[in-house]
Amino acid sequence: QVQVVESGGGLVQAGGSLRLSCAASGRPFSTMATGWFRQAPGKEREVVAAIGWSGANIFGADSVKGRFTISRDNAKNMVYLQMDNLKPDDTAVYYCAAQYSYSSTYYYVLEEDYDYWGQGTQVTVIS
């Protein structure tokens, strides 16, 4: 069983930055593709960013391109989401997800492609 735990959320003013962390344990993390999703009140959960397990292939949603950066450290079993120039529209619960992948370069952007999810961490951006 894989355990996924997010941390790093909080309250920040618009234009500020936060760094979310995702810790995974339970199976070789280095062979798992990972992604960050978010769900704002009254909205469906959406993908924010995703990364293959080699770290070489990355996806970023149009709404966060140029502001958010996903990265990973396989030696530490960690995935990060650096969020800069935050906007009130970024307010949401952010979830980390992980899924075993046969390919080092492949990443997943659909919720149904992930089997392992964290509990989420709240990010609130005030203007």
Helices and strands as residue ranges (DSSP letters): E 3-7, E 10-13, E 18-25, G 29-31, E 32-39, E 46-51, E 58-60, E 68-73, G 74-76, E 78-83, G 88-90, E 92-100, G 111-113, E 116-117, E 121-126
